[in-house]
Amino acid sequence: MLDSETLSLRDQGLPIIAIIGRPNVGKSTLFNRLIRKRRAITDAMPGVTRDPIPEKWLLGNHPVLLVDSGGVKLDQEGLDFLVTKKSLGLLQIADAIVMLMDCTEITAEDEMLIKTLRPYTDKTIIAVNKVDDPVRDDLVWDYHKFGYPRVVGISSAHGLGIDVLEENLLEMLDMVEMEEAPEEVHRVNIAVLGKPNTGKSTLTNLLTGQETSIVSEIPGTTRDVIMGEFSYKGTPYTVLDTAGIRRKSKVDEDVEYYSVNRAIKTIDDADVILLMIDVTTGLVEQDKKIAQLIVRRGKGVVLVFNKTDLLSGVGNELEAIKDRARFLFPILSFAPIVPISAKEGIDVEKLLDCVWSVWRQLNKRIETAQLNNYLREWSDAYQPPRGARGHFKVYYGTQVSAPPVRFLFFVNRKKDFPQGYIQYLKNCIRRDLGFTQIPVEVELKERRRNTPDTRL
């Protein structure tokens, strides 16, 4: 019986290539090699990858869905059972299977997988990994004894034999390499960040409508960045579930270190960040540090106060929690707060409506003429203060990017320009130009002497 998440991979309408194997044979290294980026965490510790990790990949410029899977184990207890179940569930829906093995040894888990894959022989490639020395080339012949027609020796770490593997995949999928790739459809990218056990994976599963991420009471269950897709009101979304981010002093395992760094890097890949807060504990110092990273990169952020179903029900309890968050973390004063219960599915539509609103503001542009008309009004209402060398002046401004939303103002003197007036300009931009829910950056530049005087 296939779970809904595995079946949903079919809904994306792309050929599916699954990488299968026991732990520590180099599946994630091969996955990263093929997609040409470090999406999956690689480590010498067995069992690092737990959730299937799908990623769109161009195979001969044909879009396909490449899926890295967790290592299949014989001893299936606790999380190992869930990992193995998800990995083996890919076999039925995959159009091509890369069974990865280690050229230095064949284990009982390998033999179990070889037997399990027998019904899928026609769509399976045996990729013998770690053939990174000519001395090991002859070892590949031993793997023909299993009776699979396609056996390829590779080194995923060094890129050897990857071209042969890709040629076999193209032939298996009846594809011919194309000169140009099709254009990408833009999606709204959401990243779910926060401390461990705030409900990130529960929310991700709810949004995608399937068990995209393994949910467990064990902190640190999610290690890789798990990607899922869904549509809401006609707009396609990608959601990235990340590892829980803890204080450096609490991160004592190499794998978790890379998980946390990968989660932080996800900020760059997202349009809007959902900062998950356990409403029963409120914002903590670590949340503030995450928020600073988000603001610094000019990304949208929504404070998601999760687990509202656990509140006591005392009047104004939720409002008091919101007020405390605003007081403790003024850097997030612009960020909308949306209380939800991911477990019970309460107010998730309100959250998505908020995400859409934030995304639209991030991509909004203001004409230069309109901005300068407002700038005259702002200057009339409140002139820049006087400095030791006379009045500071703001001549004109323009929006230089979106996203991130950045405005550039030309002034007579940049040095010692009052920070209070810069904040005033930011507040006016938010209030009058419709950027109420996102970070806004204001930069100053001294006007050149030969620039015509258009002072306000």
PyMOL commands that set and color helices and strands:
alter all, ss='L'
color gray80, all
select helices_A, chain A and resi 4-12+27-35+79-93+108-116+118-123+134-146+162-172+200-208+248-250+254-269+285-296+308-310+317-328+330-332+348-362+368-381+419-433
alter helices_A, ss='H'
color red, helices_A
select strands_A, chain A and resi 16-20+53-59+62-68+96-102+124-129+151-153+188-194+226-232+235-241+272-278+300-306+337-339+386-387+390-391+394-401+406-411+441-446
alter strands_A, ss='S'
color yellow, strands_A
deselect
rebuild
show_as cartoon
